[in-house]
Amino acid sequence: MQAAVIDVAVEEEGDLLWVRRNLRFAEDGRLLLDLANCLRVIELHPDFKGRYKFNDVLMKVLDRGTVMIEWRLSEFTAMVQERFLPEIPYETATRALVIAANKAGIK
């Protein structure tokens, strides 16, 4: 499956610089809207790194101890879209969140 690409249009200078240094781009210079880039945001950016863990009993992702219910997942996706990956699908963002949270729980 080929990842979608989009032109980078990040408003904050700090986030734009972070995006350019840490995320993957297509050969034509457009930002890749894929699971790998979303995982990079969650696992590497200081605002997200180490913040999410998976609770095996609840079978839910926790954000600093708070259960990520549906509206929190939507809020998380909107934040990632606004700051880093415009138009990243909700399913991709939440899948990346679960993967990152599971990895964090193993450490």
C-alpha positions in Angstrom: 0.0 0.0 0.0 1.4 3.4 -1.0 1.3 6.2 1.6 -0.6 9.4 0.9 1.4 12.5 0.5 0.5 16.2 1.2 2.2 19.5 1.1 3.5 20.7 4.5 1.5 23.6 5.8 2.4 23.9 9.5 1.9 27.2 11.1 4.2 27.1 14.1 7.8 27.6 13.2 8.9 25.2 15.9 6.7 22.4 14.7 7.6 23.1 11.1 11.3 22.7 11.9 10.6 19.5 13.9 8.6 18.1 11.0 11.4 18.8 8.5 14.0 17.1 10.8 12.1 14.1 11.9 9.4 13.0 9.5 9.6 11.2 6.2 8.9 12.9 2.8 8.1 11.6 -0.7 10.7 12.1 -3.4 8.7 15.1 -4.6 9.1 16.7 -1.2 5.6 16.2 0.1 5.0 14.9 3.6 4.0 11.2 3.8 0.7 10.7 5.6 1.4 7.2 7.0 1.6 5.1 10.1 5.4 5.5 10.3 5.3 9.3 10.4 2.5 9.2 13.0 4.5 6.8 15.2 7.5 9.2 14.9 5.4 12.1 16.2 4.1 10.0 19.2 7.5 8.4 20.0 9.9 11.3 19.3 8.2 14.7 19.8 8.7 16.0 23.4 5.0 16.8 23.8 4.0 13.2 23.2 7.1 11.0 24.1 6.4 8.7 27.0 3.0 10.1 27.5 0.9 7.1 26.4 0.7 3.6 27.9 -1.5 0.7 27.2 -3.5 -0.7 30.1 -4.0 -4.5 29.7 -6.8 -4.7 32.2 -8.9 -2.0 30.7 -7.7 -2.7 27.1 -7.4 1.0 26.6 -4.6 3.6 26.0 -3.9 5.9 28.9 -2.7 9.4 28.6 -0.8 10.1 31.8 -3.2 7.8 33.6 -6.4 9.1 32.0 -8.3 6.6 29.8 -8.4 7.7 26.1 -12.1 7.5 25.4 -13.6 8.3 22.0 -13.6 12.1 22.3 -10.0 12.1 23.6 -9.0 10.0 20.6 -10.6 12.5 18.3 -8.9 15.4 20.1 -5.6 13.6 19.8 -6.1 13.1 16.0 -7.1 16.7 15.5 -3.9 17.9 17.4 -1.7 15.7 15.2 -3.4 16.9 12.1 -3.1 20.6 13.1 0.5 20.5 14.2 2.2 17.8 12.1 0.3 15.6 9.6 -2.6 17.5 7.9 -5.3 15.2 6.8 -3.9 12.1 8.5 -6.9 9.7 8.7 -8.4 9.1 12.2 -7.9 5.4 11.9 -4.1 5.8 11.1 -3.6 8.2 14.1 -5.4 6.0 16.6 -3.7 2.8 15.3 -0.3 4.5 15.7 -1.3 5.6 19.2 -2.2 2.0 20.2 1.1 0.7 18.7 3.2 3.3 20.5 1.3 2.8 23.8 1.9 -1.0 23.6 5.6 -0.5 22.9 5.8 1.9 25.9 4.2 -0.6 28.2 6.7 -3.3 27.3 9.7 -1.1 28.3 
